[in-house]
Amino acid sequence: MPERRPDPEPLETNDVVITAGGAVLWAVAHVVLLVLKAAGSDIHDWWLGMCAYGVALGVFGVRFVKRRERAIARDRAA
């Protein structure tokens, strides 16, 4: 059996931007649905609720990712 190669280093990404971008997309979808509902389209209320939950979870995710990044930096410094 061939010898196992070492694992590559993890990729560094900007998770705050990715998470905030998702929350912004949910907010845009929410606004679009509100406009369509005001225009008389048949928009289900649970669609609006789902967009609101997406925004809320995105905001929570941004806070979580920031705390995680600070903890990782603190551990590297120690």
C-alpha positions as CSV (number, residue, x, y, z in Angstrom):
1,M,0.0,0.0,0.0
2,P,1.4,3.4,-0.9
3,E,2.4,5.8,1.8
4,R,-0.3,8.4,2.7
5,R,0.4,12.0,1.7
6,P,0.0,14.7,4.3
7,D,-3.3,16.6,4.5
8,P,-3.3,20.0,2.8
9,E,-3.6,23.1,4.9
10,P,-7.2,24.4,5.2
11,L,-8.2,27.3,2.9
12,E,-8.6,30.7,4.5
13,T,-11.9,32.2,3.5
14,N,-13.8,35.3,4.6
15,D,-16.7,33.7,6.3
16,V,-18.3,36.9,7.4
17,V,-18.7,38.2,3.9
18,I,-20.2,34.8,2.8
19,T,-22.6,34.7,5.7
20,A,-23.6,38.4,5.4
21,G,-24.1,37.9,1.6
22,G,-26.6,35.1,2.3
23,A,-28.5,37.3,4.8
24,V,-28.6,40.1,2.2
25,L,-30.0,37.7,-0.4
26,W,-32.7,36.6,2.0
27,A,-33.6,40.3,2.7
28,V,-33.8,41.0,-1.1
29,A,-36.1,38.0,-1.6
30,H,-38.2,39.3,1.3
31,V,-38.6,42.7,-0.2
32,V,-39.4,41.3,-3.6
33,L,-42.1,39.1,-2.1
34,L,-43.5,42.1,-0.2
35,V,-43.7,44.1,-3.4
36,L,-45.3,41.3,-5.3
37,K,-47.9,40.8,-2.5
38,A,-48.7,44.5,-2.4
39,A,-49.2,44.3,-6.2
40,G,-51.8,41.6,-5.7
41,S,-49.9,38.4,-6.5
42,D,-50.8,35.3,-4.7
43,I,-47.8,35.1,-2.2
44,H,-48.0,32.6,0.6
45,D,-47.3,34.0,4.1
46,W,-44.9,31.2,4.9
47,W,-42.7,32.4,2.0
48,L,-42.4,35.8,3.8
49,G,-41.7,34.0,7.1
50,M,-39.0,31.8,5.5
51,C,-37.3,34.9,4.2
52,A,-37.5,36.6,7.6
53,Y,-36.0,33.5,9.3
54,G,-33.2,33.5,6.7
55,V,-32.3,37.1,7.5
56,A,-32.4,36.4,11.3
57,L,-30.3,33.3,10.9
58,G,-27.9,35.2,8.7
59,V,-27.4,37.9,11.3
60,F,-26.9,35.2,14.0
61,G,-24.4,33.5,11.6
62,V,-22.4,36.7,11.2
63,R,-22.1,37.2,14.9
64,F,-21.2,33.5,15.4
65,V,-18.5,33.6,12.7
66,K,-17.0,36.8,14.1
67,R,-16.8,35.2,17.6
68,R,-15.3,32.1,16.1
69,E,-12.6,34.1,14.2
70,R,-11.7,35.9,17.4
71,A,-11.4,32.7,19.3
72,I,-9.2,31.1,16.6
73,A,-6.9,34.2,16.7
74,R,-6.8,34.1,20.5
75,D,-5.8,30.4,20.4
76,R,-3.1,31.0,17.8
77,A,-1.7,33.8,19.9
78,A,-1.5,31.7,23.0
